[in-house]
Amino acid sequence: MRANQFQLGDADYLRFQKFVSKHSGLHFPENRRGELEKGLTEALENAPAGVTSVESYYNFLTQSGDTRAERELARLINILTIGETHFFRNTAQFEALANFVLPGLIAKKREAASQLTPNGPGVPQLRIWSAGCSTGEEPYSIAILLRELIPDIDKWRIFILGTDINTDSLARARQAVYREWSFREEKARARRSIYFEKRGLSFHLSDDIRRQVTFAQHNLIEDDFPSTKNGIMAMDLIICRNVTIYFSQEITEQLTNKFYATLVDDGWLVVGHAEPSLTAYRNFQTRSYPKTIFYQKSNPPVPTLPKAANGVMAKNGDGRLSSPVTARLNDPHNARKAKYATTRLGTSGTAMLNQPVPATEKLKAHTAASRESLVEKEKVAAKRYEEAQLLLVQGRTDKAIHLLEALVAEHDRYTAAYCLLAHTYADHGQCLQARSWSMRAIKTDSLNPKPYYILALLDENEGLLNQAIENYKKMLYIETNNPLPHFHLGVLYQKVGQIDLAQRALSNAVKILESMPGDQFLPENGENVGWLLHQAKELLREKE
């Protein structure tokens, strides 16, 4: 903290928070209040003439139609959005791009261009957008990959657009001059001597690569897209990594819908691995690759759940669960999912997976005839439960819900059915129903960890981070050696600024996961141990 850094009063904090969010999308909740104060302190050190206080600075910024105020707002946003990036950042994502996504796009575009037209074969075209490109390492990395993947690239029409709200970052991107710190990845160091010229302590990117990328200032919140005016339209691939972590959930969902509209059919969206969202990516199909997930535009969008059986719709009833830890199960082309389809629910991110059919209640001492009757009822209930699981795998959600609700009406202590109902409603964004069924599951069995997991995910979705932490802790009290609550707690503690607790939780998750077989699946979300272990280590590495 600067020696002269001031602290905002509550009224000033709230109005600057609202103002900055309105014009940039940047979200500064209470746990990031210090970052906003730090940025304003720096901005005021070189404020325009006559601006001597927080009050006068706010009044200056809010002058409508004043070009000086617009320039000052741009400077403030530059201060608040100092980005961190480097070449080929996140090895797993670039591996997936290089080995799967880009080769598929290239083949598809080449085939389309080969079709004869009145003027002969067409020219293959590819359009890629790096949204929030910072100082340019990301779009330049893509340009390098394409040059390596397309031998006849000079015969292609390729448009790579890098946009950012920060004008200082864009100026550096256009210069394409980098220092050693930008080459932290092995892939980047291996290519440095091929595509860069060393001059003193700097590395200058070759003109062939530099000319492949176009840079432009673009405000994801205020500027329009898709739009023919700025060329942000009909994109084959959009990369927007570690941008929405600074936005609210509502803004993230709005942006994701606009990304969807900006992509061509079957286009791709790549986001950062630390950008969890329960509903933002519901219109996309999730595609799984080693140690990462991507999102592909489905056409038409993923349908939403019809009106609930009880006639009540939650306030965000058109959503569905999709967090980085769980969303990989959504991919209908995932061979793993097909393999386990008969025993694992694969219609959503938080599926009740590979669960044995439970008993509704312990059989009590009864007459032989009574016990025989109860056993028969148990068998019927178990059969209905299995049928509901199968219906969910088949995507027949409404019928599954009716069957489960009828089941619990007859067997009011069928905890697993309550949990499955809660999962299903949560997966489709009907949070009120999901919470209700979770609470009923807890009432019937307070030592079952599954409903606490559902409640915690719902809390995260609604921004109730402290409440989510408490539910993950309850889950942890029941299952001390379950890595999932440790992992989620690590992510949440980081968000609320409790760094030591975050590192401790993630370290615990790593320790537990390392003791488990890498190909084992976690029952709460169907994720494999190896993939989650990688994510936990990545998050720990970023905090070092």
N, C-alpha and C positions, 0 to 999 in steps of 0.2 A: 504494500500500500504506500502511495506517495505520502511524504510527510505532511503535505498541505491538502490531502484529499478530504473533501467535506462529506458529510453524511446528509442525505436528503431527508427532509421531514416527510411524514406520511402523505400529506396532500401533494407535495411536489413529486414524490416518488410515483404516486398513482397517475398523475397527469402526464409525466414524462414517459412512464411505462405505456400508457395508452397511446400517446402521440407517436412514439417510436414504433410500436406494433402496427399502428394504422398505416404508416408510410414505408415500413420495411418488412413487416412480418416478424421481426425479432421479438422474442418473448422473454421478458425479464421477471419471472416470478420471484417470490420473496427470497428463495435460496440463491438467486443470482442478482440480488439487489446491489451487492457490492460491485459487481461488474459494471452496472449502469452508472453508479456513483463514480467509479474510476474513469469511465469514458467521458462523463460530463466534466470531471475535473480537468482532464487533458484538453478537452475542447475549449473550456473557458480560459485556459492559459494563453490561447491565441485567438480569442474571440474578437469579433468586429468592434470597431471603435464605438464607444458608448455603452457597451455591454459589460456590466460590472458585477452582476449577481445572477443567481439562478432565475429569479423572477424576470429580470430584464432579458435574459437569454431565451426563456420560453416565449416571452412576448415577441422577441425578434424573429424567432423561428416560425411563429404562427401568423406572420404577416402575409396575407393572401396576395398572390400575384407579384410579390417582390422577388426579383431575380437574385438579389444578395441573400435573401433568406433561403432560397432554393439551393444556392451554392453552399451555404453554411450547413443546411440539412445534409447535403451530400457528404460534406467533410465529417460531420458527426457520425454518419452511418459508416464511413470509411474507418473511423476510429473504433467503432463498436463491432466491426466485422473483419478483424484481422484473422485471415484464414491460415490453416496449417495443412500443407499438402506436400507431396513429393512424387517423383516419377514411379509409375507402376505400383502405386500404393494399394495395399491389400492383394497379396500374391494370389490367393484363392480366386478372387474375382477376375483378375486378369488372366489366370489360367483358364477359367471357364469361358471368358470372352475369346481367347486365342484358340482354344481347342473345340469349342462347341458353337457358341452364338455367332461369332463373326464368320466362320467358315460356312455355316448354314445360310446366313444372309447373303454372302458372296455367291454361293451356288444358286440361290433363288434368283438373285438379281441378274446373274449371267444367263440363266435359262430364260428369264423374261425378255432380256435384250436380244436373245438369239432368234426370237420369233420374227419372221419376215414381215416387213411393212412395205407400203408402196415405194418407199425410198431405201429398201434393203434392211438389214439387221439394225436394231437400235443400239443406243449407247447405254451400257449398264450404269446405274446410278445408285448412290448410297447417301443417306442423310442422317447425320448424327449430331446430337446436341448435348454438350456438357453444361448443365445448369448449375451455377455456383462454381465456376472453374478456378476461382482464386487467381494464382499467378501463372496458370497455364500448363502445369505439369500433366494434368489429367488428359486434356484433349491432345496434347502433343504425344503422350504415350499411346493413345488410340491411333494417331497418324503413323507412328512408327510401326505398330502392329499391322496396320493395313498395308503398308509398304512391304512388309515381310510376307504377308499372306496373299497379295495380288501381284503376280509377276508382271502383268501388263497394266499396271495401275495408271500409266499415262493415257491409256485409252478409256479410262473410266471418268465419270462425272461425279466427283465426291465432294460433299459439302459437310465440313466439320465446323460446328459453331460452338464457341465458348463464350458464355455470358456470366456476368457477375454484377452485383450492385456496387461493388467497391471499385471506384475509378483508379485508385492507386495500384491495386492489384492488377487491373487490366493493362495499365501502362507497363508494368513489369512483364506481363505475359507477352505483350507485343514485342518487347525488346528481346525476349527469349535468351536471356543471359542468366546463368544459374551458378550457385556455389556448391561445394562438396555436400552440404546438408541435403540437397535435393536428390541425391543418389544413394539413399539409404538402403534401397532394395537391391538384392543381388541381380535381378533382371536389368535394373537400371545401370548398375556398374558394368555389366557385361556388354551393354550397348553403347556406353559412353564414348569409347574410342571410335565408333563407327559413325555416330550421328552428331558428335560435338567436337568442337575445336577448342583446345585449352589455350587460354591467354592469361598468363599470370595465375591468379587464384580463381579465375572464372572459366566457365564452360559455355561456349556460344553454340547454339543449335544451328544445324545446317539449314541453308535456305530452302532446300527441297522439302524438308519437313515443316519448316516455319510457314511456308506459303500454303500448305494444305489446310491451315486453321484460320478461321475468321473470328475475330473477337468483337463483342459489342456489349455496351452496358445494358442491363435489363433488370428491372425490378419485378420479381416474381409476384409481388403483391399488387402493385399499382399498374404495371404494364400488361397490355392485353396479349393473350395467346390462347389457342392457336390463332395465327393471323398472317395473312399474305403480306401485310405492310412491313413486318420485320423478318419475314422468312421463317418464323417459328411455326412450322406446320409440316404435316406429312413426314414425320420423323420415323426412321427405322429403329433407332436406338436413342434412348434418353438416359443419361447418367446424372443422377442428382444425389451425391453421397455426402453425408454429414452436413446437410443443410437444414433439413426439417427438424433436427434435434434442437434447434433454436426457436422453433415455431410452436404455437399451441396446437393441440389435437385438432381443433376445428379448422384452423388454417391449413394444417397438413392434409386433412381430408379434401378440402377445396382444391388444393394444388394437385393432389393425386388425380382427382377427377379431370382436371385440365390437362395433366400429362396424358391421361387415357385418351382424351379427345385429340391430342396433338399427334399421337402415334398412328401409323398405318395399321391395318389389320395384321395381326400376328407380330406387331412391333414389340420391342423390349424396353423394360424399365429396370434400372439398376440403382439401388439405394445402399446406404451404408449399413454395415452389419450391426451397428449399435443404434438403429432407429426403429425401436419397437412401436408397433401400432396395432391395436386390436381390430380396427375397422377400415383404415385408410386404403388398403389394397384389395378390398373385397371384390372389385370388378375385374381384377386380373386373375389369371391362372398362375399358380406358383410352380416354378420349375426348379428342381433340385440338382445341384452339381456338387462335386466334392468340396466340402467345407464352406459352401455358400449357397444362397438361393437368389434367383432372379424372378422377375414378374413379366408375364407375357400377356398382351392384350387379347382378351377373348371377345368374340363377336357372335352373338350379342353379349352384353355384360352378364356376369354371374347373377342369376335370378335371386330375388329376396324371398324371405319366408312369408307366406300368406298370413292373414290375420289369425291370431292365436285362438286356440280352442275356447278360451274363456272370454273372447271378444275384446281383450285389452291389448293395446299396442304400447310398447315402450317408446320413450321420447326419441330414441335413435333406432327405430325398429328396422331400418334398412341396412344395418351393418352386419359384418360377420368377423369372427375372431381371426387375426392373422398377425402373430408376432414373430420376430426372427427366430425365436426358439421353437415355435410350434408350426409355422406356416408351411414347412416343407411337405407336410402330409397332403396338402391340397392338390398336388400335381397328379392328375389322372393318368399321366403317362409314366409315372414313376414305377419302375419294375418292382421295387421293394413293396410298394403299396399293393400292387396286384398280387404279389406273393402272399401277403398277409390279409388280403381282403376278406377272407372267410372268417377270420377271428378278430380283426382289428377294424374299428370304425374309421373310415378314411374320408368322410365328407367334410371334415373341418379341422382347424388347427389344434384344438384341444380335445381330441377324440378320447373316448373311454376305450382304451386299447387292451386287447388280449385279456380281458377280465373274465374270470370264471363266473358261471351263472350262480348267483348267491342264493342262500335260503332266506325266506322272508322273515323267519323268526325261529328261535330254537324250539324244537318240539318239547312240549311239556308232558308231564305225566297224565296220560289219559287212558281210557279203556282201549283195548285192542282195536275196536271198531273206530273209535275216535281218532286214534293214531293213524290208522290206515286211511281215513278220510283226509287227514291233514297232509299225509305224504302225497296223496293224489293231487291235492290242491297245490302243493309245492311243485310238483311236476308240471302242472298246467301253467303255473306262474313262470317257471323257468323257460318253458317253451315259448310263452308270449314275449319274454325278455329277449330271447334269442331271435325271435321273429322281428322285434323292433330294431335290434342291432343290424339285421340283414336289410331291413327297409332303409335304414340310414345310409348304409354302404351303397345302396342302389339310388340314393338321392331322393327317395320318397318320404321326405321329412314330415309332411302333414299327417300321413297315415301312421308313421312311427309315433308321433306325438299323441295322436288319439289312442293308440294302443297302449302306450305307457301310462297315460292318464287314467285309462280304464283299469289298468293293472294296479296302480296305487290306490284307486278307489276301493278295490276289493282287498288289497293287502297293504294296509296303511303303515307298515313298518318295513317296506321294501326299499332299503336305503339306496341300493345300487340303481334302482329305477329313478329315484329322486335325483341322484347325481347325473344320470344320463339325460334326464329332462333338463336339468340346469345347464349342462354342457351344450345341449342342442339349442336351447334358447339363446345362450351366450354367443354361440357361434354365428347366430343370425342377428346379433345386435339387440335382441329383445331383453334388455338388462333387468327390467323390473321382474319379469317372469323368472329370469335366471336367478336373481337374488332370492325370490320367494322359494323356489325349489331347493336352492342351496340351504336356506335356513331350515326347511323341513327335513332335509337330509341330516343336518346337525342335530336337530331335535330328536331324531330317531337313533342317531349314533354319533355322539359328540367326539368320539375318538377316531372317526373316519377322516383322513387328511384331504380327501378329494374336494369336498365342498369348500374348504378353506382356500384351496388353490383356485377354484372358480371365482370366489369372492375377491380374492387378491387381484386376479386378472381384470375383473370388472372395475375394481378400485383404480387400477393403473389407467384403464381406459378413460375414466372420468376425472383423472387428475388428482385423485384422493391418495396421494403417495404415502402419507403417514398411516392411513388406514390400511393400505395395501401391505405396508411393512408389518403391521400387527398381525394381519391374516397369514402372511408367510411365516412369521414367527410361531403362530399357533400350529401351522402345518409342521414346522420344524420340531416343536415340542413333542409331537406325536411320532414323527419319523426323523430322528436325529441324523441318520446316515443317508437321507435322501438328498442328492446333490441339487435338485431343482430349487428348493427354497433358498439354499445358500447362494445359488447363482443369481436368482431374481433379487435377493436382498443386496447383493453386491452392486447390481445395476441401480437399484433405487437409492441406496445409501450414497452412491456417487451423485445422483441427481439432486439430493437434498444437501449436498456439501459435506457429508460425513465420510471423508476420504479414508481414514484409518479403518472404520467399520467396513467400508466397501472392500478394501484390500483383504481384510480378515475373512469376510464372507466368500470372496472369490477364491482365496487361497484354500479355504475349507472345501469349496466345490471341486477345485482341482485335485486336492488330496483324495477325496472320495471317488471321483471319476477315474483317477489313475489306478485305483484298486479294483475297478470293474472291467469286464471284457469290453473291448472297443466296439464290438458289433452288437452289444446288448441294447435293447430298446427300453426306454423309460416308460412305465405304464401310464403315467399321467398325460403325456403328450405324444408318445410314439417316436420321440427323437432318439437318434442313436448316440451312445455314450461318446464315441470318438469325435463326433461333430460338436457336441456341447463342450467337450474338453477343450477343443481348439478355440471355441468362442471365449471361454473363460480365460484361457491363456492370453488371447489377443487383448482382452480388456485389461488384464493385469499388466501386460507389456505397455499399453498406452498410458497407464498410470505411473510408470516408473519415472 
